Amino acid sequence: MVDEHRSAAEVKDQVSTRAESLCGLANSFLWKYVRTKV
């Protein structure tokens, strides 16, 4: 039997990690775009 509370925490961790990596990706892309325009 799976512990719901623990799995929920794990999912939350995964989501926050994915969000952070997505933000980093968007930031680097944005900086590259800005540098090519300036």
N, CA, C and O atoms as a GROMACS GRO file, in nm:
protein
  152
    1MET      N    1   0.084  -0.121   0.000
    1MET     CA    2   0.000   0.000   0.000
    1MET      C    3   0.088   0.126   0.000
    1MET      O    4   0.184   0.136   0.076
    2VAL      N    5   0.053   0.219  -0.085
    2VAL     CA    6   0.134   0.340  -0.100
    2VAL      C    7   0.091   0.447   0.000
    2VAL      O    8  -0.028   0.470   0.021
    3ASP      N    9   0.189   0.512   0.060
    3ASP     CA   10   0.160   0.621   0.152
    3ASP      C   11   0.123   0.745   0.071
    3ASP      O   12   0.208   0.802   0.002
    4GLU      N   13  -0.003   0.786   0.078
    4GLU     CA   14  -0.050   0.897  -0.005
    4GLU      C   15   0.022   1.027   0.027
    4GLU      O   16   0.057   1.104  -0.063
    5HIS      N   17   0.044   1.051   0.156
    5HIS     CA   18   0.107   1.177   0.195
    5HIS      C   19   0.248   1.187   0.137
    5HIS      O   20   0.287   1.291   0.084
    6ARG      N   21   0.324   1.078   0.147
    6ARG     CA   22   0.461   1.080   0.097
    6ARG      C   23   0.463   1.096  -0.055
    6ARG      O   24   0.542   1.174  -0.108
    7SER      N   25   0.376   1.022  -0.123
    7SER     CA   26   0.374   1.030  -0.270
    7SER      C   27   0.334   1.171  -0.314
    7SER      O   28   0.386   1.222  -0.413
    8ALA      N   29   0.243   1.233  -0.240
    8ALA     CA   30   0.202   1.369  -0.273
    8ALA      C   31   0.320   1.464  -0.259
    8ALA      O   32   0.340   1.553  -0.342
    9ALA      N   33   0.399   1.444  -0.154
    9ALA     CA   34   0.517   1.529  -0.133
    9ALA      C   35   0.617   1.507  -0.246
    9ALA      O   36   0.679   1.602  -0.294
   10GLU      N   37   0.632   1.381  -0.288
   10GLU     CA   38   0.725   1.351  -0.397
   10GLU      C   39   0.680   1.418  -0.526
   10GLU      O   40   0.760   1.475  -0.599
   11VAL      N   41   0.550   1.411  -0.553
   11VAL     CA   42   0.496   1.474  -0.674
   11VAL      C   43   0.518   1.625  -0.668
   11VAL      O   44   0.555   1.687  -0.768
   12LYS      N   45   0.496   1.683  -0.550
   12LYS     CA   46   0.515   1.827  -0.533
   12LYS      C   47   0.661   1.863  -0.560
   12LYS      O   48   0.690   1.964  -0.625
   13ASP      N   49   0.754   1.780  -0.509
   13ASP     CA   50   0.896   1.803  -0.532
   13ASP      C   51   0.927   1.798  -0.681
   13ASP      O   52   0.998   1.884  -0.734
   14GLN      N   53   0.873   1.696  -0.749
   14GLN     CA   54   0.899   1.681  -0.892
   14GLN      C   55   0.846   1.802  -0.969
   14GLN      O   56   0.911   1.852  -1.060
   15VAL      N   57   0.726   1.847  -0.932
   15VAL     CA   58   0.665   1.960  -1.002
   15VAL      C   59   0.748   2.087  -0.982
   15VAL      O   60   0.774   2.161  -1.077
   16SER      N   61   0.790   2.111  -0.858
   16SER     CA   62   0.869   2.232  -0.831
   16SER      C   63   1.003   2.226  -0.903
   16SER      O   64   1.052   2.327  -0.954
   17THR      N   65   1.063   2.106  -0.907
   17THR     CA   66   1.192   2.090  -0.976
   17THR      C   67   1.174   2.116  -1.125
   17THR      O   68   1.256   2.183  -1.188
   18ARG      N   69   1.066   2.061  -1.180
   18ARG     CA   70   1.039   2.080  -1.323
   18ARG      C   71   1.013   2.226  -1.353
   18ARG      O   72   1.059   2.279  -1.454
   19ALA      N   73   0.940   2.292  -1.265
   19ALA     CA   74   0.909   2.434  -1.284
   19ALA      C   75   1.038   2.516  -1.281
   19ALA      O   76   1.056   2.609  -1.361
   20GLU      N   77   1.129   2.482  -1.188
   20GLU     CA   78   1.255   2.555  -1.179
   20GLU      C   79   1.337   2.538  -1.306
   20GLU      O   80   1.394   2.634  -1.358
   21SER      N   81   1.344   2.413  -1.356
   21SER     CA   82   1.422   2.388  -1.477
   21SER      C   83   1.359   2.460  -1.596
   21SER      O   84   1.430   2.510  -1.683
   22LEU      N   85   1.226   2.463  -1.600
   22LEU     CA   86   1.156   2.533  -1.709
   22LEU      C   87   1.186   2.682  -1.703
   22LEU      O   88   1.210   2.745  -1.806
   23CYS      N   89   1.185   2.738  -1.582
   23CYS     CA   90   1.215   2.881  -1.566
   23CYS      C   91   1.358   2.910  -1.611
   23CYS      O   92   1.384   3.010  -1.678
   24GLY      N   93   1.450   2.822  -1.573
   24GLY     CA   94   1.589   2.840  -1.613
   24GLY      C   95   1.603   2.835  -1.764
   24GLY      O   96   1.677   2.913  -1.824
   25LEU      N   97   1.531   2.741  -1.826
   25LEU     CA   98   1.536   2.726  -1.971
   25LEU      C   99   1.483   2.853  -2.038
   25LEU      O  100   1.542   2.904  -2.132
   26ALA      N  101   1.370   2.903  -1.988
   26ALA     CA  102   1.309   3.023  -2.045
   26ALA      C  103   1.402   3.143  -2.027
   26ALA      O  104   1.416   3.226  -2.118
   27ASN      N  105   1.466   3.152  -1.910
   27ASN     CA  106   1.558   3.263  -1.884
   27ASN      C  107   1.675   3.262  -1.981
   27ASN      O  108   1.711   3.365  -2.038
   28SER      N  109   1.736   3.145  -1.999
   28SER     CA  110   1.852   3.136  -2.089
   28SER      C  111   1.810   3.168  -2.232
   28SER      O  112   1.882   3.237  -2.305
   29PHE      N  113   1.692   3.119  -2.272
   29PHE     CA  114   1.642   3.146  -2.406
   29PHE      C  115   1.619   3.295  -2.425
   29PHE      O  116   1.653   3.353  -2.528
   30LEU      N  117   1.558   3.357  -2.322
   30LEU     CA  118   1.529   3.500  -2.327
   30LEU      C  119   1.658   3.581  -2.339
   30LEU      O  120   1.667   3.675  -2.417
   31TRP      N  121   1.761   3.543  -2.259
   31TRP     CA  122   1.888   3.615  -2.262
   31TRP      C  123   1.954   3.602  -2.398
   31TRP      O  124   2.009   3.699  -2.450
   32LYS      N  125   1.949   3.482  -2.456
   32LYS     CA  126   2.008   3.462  -2.590
   32LYS      C  127   1.937   3.552  -2.691
   32LYS      O  128   2.000   3.615  -2.775
   33TYR      N  129   1.804   3.556  -2.682
   33TYR     CA  130   1.724   3.638  -2.773
   33TYR      C  131   1.759   3.785  -2.758
   33TYR      O  132   1.777   3.857  -2.857
   34VAL      N  133   1.768   3.830  -2.633
   34VAL     CA  134   1.800   3.971  -2.607
   34VAL      C  135   1.938   4.005  -2.661
   34VAL      O  136   1.957   4.111  -2.722
   35ARG      N  137   2.034   3.915  -2.641
   35ARG     CA  138   2.171   3.941  -2.687
   35ARG      C  139   2.177   3.949  -2.839
   35ARG      O  140   2.253   4.030  -2.893
   36THR      N  141   2.099   3.867  -2.908
   36THR     CA  142   2.103   3.870  -3.054
   36THR      C  143   2.037   3.998  -3.106
   36THR      O  144   2.072   4.046  -3.213
   37LYS      N  145   1.941   4.052  -3.030
   37LYS     CA  146   1.870   4.172  -3.074
   37LYS      C  147   1.948   4.298  -3.044
   37LYS      O  148   1.942   4.396  -3.119
   38VAL      N  149   2.023   4.297  -2.934
   38VAL     CA  150   2.096   4.418  -2.895
   38VAL      C  151   2.224   4.431  -2.975
   38VAL      O  152   2.300   4.526  -2.956
   0.00000   0.00000   0.00000
